[in-house]
Amino acid sequence: MVKQADTKIHNKNINSKPIIIFPYQGYEHNKKCEWYFWWTVDRCKEIDSRPIVMLSRDTAIRQDAVSFLKDKRSNALEVIQTWSVDTCQTWLAGWGHVLDNYPQAERIVQIPGDIDYVKEDVEFYDNLTSFIEITRSDITIGDFGTGDKYSAKGMVDTYGTYPLLATWFTAISQSIKSLPLHRPRSEFLNIKTSVLRDLIINNRNFAYEQTLNFLIKSWNFDEATWKYNVSTSALGSLSDDKSFRAYRGCIDQIERIERMLSLLWREIKEPKKNDSISDKEFEKQYVVFSNEYDNLRSKSKGIMETARTTLRAFLGV
């Protein structure tokens, strides 16, 4: 298992397909976001002359993508408009588009296009270029810090993701820490197409928290190790919203995380009936399973209550 991503590879022959997620709010009134988006497009063109841009239909209908669609540079992109309940489902639509239409693609590189909060650090852009060009791991997650433990992203992970994951999937939580990976919900993903196909075709899909779901589905529960070569790529620091308005978003995300983790735990841990197990023995196994679930659920509820109380205090609501 690789714990740090390989040094960037300047092999332009690798067949990678980049997917850029267009900003949900657009960039009509945000020059920094606009600059970052087109900078990302230029970087992705170094590995693919026609990157894919996933554009939410909501954004287009609200007229928040007018300048983008009128921009002559967009003609050189493959723009896919899609209906999605949230950004994570837009990711799924983009991955499906590549799997359906680009069977020769060896890798998919997903980049969020709405980052307008990069700290004044040139190193971030160099690191992102390296991340886009990585080819040697099965899954590489672009990792980043916020530089502020009280930021929205930081608090969601500190009071939600980490304790909930440690409760429901302890071994995975410990292994993620040793990668090391600080953002298991990162939007930056560089993955082999064959691995992605296995993850989304042979496993349950979610319209949210895709990266965290992939990490759980990439774990071999029998051998307590990763099924694939999982690595991280350090990008740098991003700033984040820490105003009172972040409260709703933080709570929504933490509740989604808890819902997904508990569902996956039941799906993975539920006893499976077969001919070699008597009905009486299977019933015993199911009682043990149910008792363990109830115990974990109680712990999980406690984490959720603590998270809500802590977020209200830090965000001043």
N, C-alpha and C positions, 0 to 999 in steps of 0.2 A: 504494500500500500504506500503510495506516495503522499507525503505529508505537506509538501510545498510544491506548487506548480513548477513545471520545467521552465527554464529560460525560454523566452520567446523564440519562435522558429521563423526564420525568414524564407520559408519554403512556399512560394506562391502557387505551387502545383497542387497543394492540398485543396480538396473540393469542399469548402465550408460555405454554408448559406447563412448569412446574417439576417436577423429579424430585429428591427427597431420598433419599439412601441411608441407611437405618436402620443404627445402629451394629451391627457384626457381633457384638460382645461384649455388646450391650445397654447399658442405663444403670441397671440395677437397683441398683448400688452406687456410682454415680458421679453425684452431684448436679450437678456442673458440666457434664458431658456432657448430662444431662437438660435442664438449663436451656438450653444452646446449641441442642439439637435443637428444642425448642418455640419458641425465639426465631427459628430459621430458618424454621419452619413459618409463624409470624406474618408474617415478611418476605415469604415466597413468596405468602401470601394477598393481598398488595397487588397482585399481577398475575394471580392465579388463585384463585378462591374455594375450589377443591378440589384442592390439590396432590397429586401422586402420591408415595407413600412405598414404596420397594422394600425388602422385608423378606426376608432370607434364611430359607429353611425350616430350615436348621441352627439359626439363632438361636431360632426359634419352638419347635422340638422340644426344645432344651436348656432351655426355660423362661426364656430371657433377654429375652423380650419380653412377659412377663405383664402388668406394670404398664402398658405401652404399649397393649396390646390391650384392657385393661380401662378405660383412660382414656376418658371420654366424648368428649374432644376428637378422638380417633382416628376417631369416627364421621363427622366432617366431612372426612376425608381419603380418598383412593382408595388403599387399601393392597393392594399386589400382592406375594404371597408367591411366591418362585421358588427353584428349585434352581440353584445356580451353583458352579463350581469355585473362584471367588474373587470379590473385589469388582468387578473389572473386567468380569467376565461378567454380574454383576448390572446394571452400567451398560447393557450391550448388551441385556439383557432389558427394561430400562426404555425404552430408545430404541425398540426394536421394538414395545413396547406402544403408545407414542404414535403411531408411524407407522401401525400397524394400526387404531387406534381413534380418532385425532384428526387426520384428514386436513386439517382447517382450521387446525391449529396452525402458526404462522409461525416460531416459535422454540422451542427446548428449552433449559432452564436446569438444569444438573446441579449439585447441591450435596452435599458429604459431610455426613452428619449425626452424625459421631462426633468432632467436634473438641472435645476437652476440654483442649486445650493452647494456647488463645489467650493470648498475653501480656496483661498488664493494660494494654490499650491500647484506649480507646474508639474510636479511629480505624478499627480493623479492622472493627468492626460497621457503621460508616458506609460504609466502602469496599465491604463486602459487599452492602449495600443498593443501592449504585450499580451494582455488577456485575450484580445480578439484573435491574436495569431497563434495561440496555444493549440497544439495538435496531439500531444502524447498521452493524455489521460482520458479515461472513459468519461468522467464528469469533473469539470473544474467549476468551482463556485467563486465568483468575484467577491472578495471579502472587503469590508470597509468599516471604519469607525466613525462616530459622530463627533467625537471630541467633547461631548457633553452628556453625562450620564442621565441628565434630566430632560433630554430631548425626547420627542414623541417616539421615534424609532427605538431609542435606547431604553425607554421605560417599558414599551411593549415587550421587548425581549427580557429585560431584567426582572419584571414583575409578572410576566405572562409566559413567554416562550420557554425560557430556561427552567423555571420551577415546574411547569406543566409537563414538559418533555421528560424531566428527571423523574417525575412521578409515574407517568404512564410507560415510558421506555427508558429505564435507567441505563442499560448497557449502551444504547445508542447515544444517549446524552453524554456519557463518559467518553465515548469514541469521538464524538464531534468536538469535544473540548480538546482532545489530543491531536486533532488534525493539524493545526488549530483552526477553528472556525468561529468567528464572533457573530456572524449574521446568518443563521441558518434559514432566514426568510429572504435572503438576498435576491434582487431582481436580475443580477448579472449571472448568466449561465452559459457555459461553453461545453457542449455534450456531443458524444458520438451519436449519430443518427440511429445506429443499430440498438444502442442502449436506450435511447429515448423511445424508440418503437416498442421495445419490450416493456418499458415502464408504463406507457399509456395505453397499450393494447391489451396487455395481460394482467393489468391491475385496475383497481377502482380509480376513476378520475374524480377530481374535485374542481369546482369553479373558483377555488381560493387556496392560498398557502401551498402553491405548487412545489416550491423548492423543498420545504419541510416534508411534504408528502413523498417526494422523490427520495429523500434521505432515508426515511423509514422503509420504503419499498426496496431500497438498495441494501438493506441489512439482511444477512443470513442468520436467522434466529437459531438454527441448529448448531452452527459453528461459531456464533458470536463474533462475526467479522463482516466486513463489507463484501458484497457480491462482486462489485466493480472496483476499478482503480479510482478512488475519490481523492481529489486534491483541492487546494485553495490557492487563490491568487490575490495577494494583497494589493488593493487599489489606492488606499489613502483615506482621507477623512472627508465626510460630507456634513454640512450643517443641517439643521432640521427645525421644524416648527415646534415651539414649546409654549405657545400661548394657550389660554383657557379653551380656545376653539378646538384644540387637539383632543380634548377629553372624549368626545363622541367617537372619533375615529379610533382612538386607542382601545376603548371598551369594545367596539365592534370587532376589531382585529383579535383581541384576546379571546372573546367569546367564540369566534370562528376557529381559532387554534384549538381551544378546549373541545369543541364539538368534533373536529376532525380527529384529534388524538384519541378521544374516547371511542369513537366509531371504529377507527383502525384497530385499536386494542381488542375490541370485541371480535372483530372480523378475524384477526390473527390468532387470538388465544382461544376462541370457542372450540370445545372438543369436537372432533370429527367422528361420526359413527361409522364403523365398518364391521364386517362379519366376524372378526376375531374378538370383538368386545361384546359382552353380554349386555342386555338391557339394564340389568341392575348395576353393573360396573359403569356403564355409560351415564346412568343417572347420578352416581357418586361423583364422577368427573364433572358433571354439569353443576352440581351443588358447589364443588370447590371453585369452579370458574365463576359462578354467580356471586359467591361470598367474596372472592378476590376483587371482582369488579365493583361491588358495593363499597368495599374498603377504599379502593383507589378513587372512586367517585366522591366519597366523603372528603378525602384529602384534596381532591381537585376543586371542590366547592369552596374549601377553606382558602385555597390559593386565589380563587376568583374574588372572594370577598376582600382579601388583603390587597389585591391589585386595585380594586375599585376605590378603596379607602385611601391608599397611597397616592394614586393618580389625582384624586380630588385635592389632596393636600398640596401636592407639588404644583398642580396647575391652577390652584387658587379658585376652585369652583365649589 
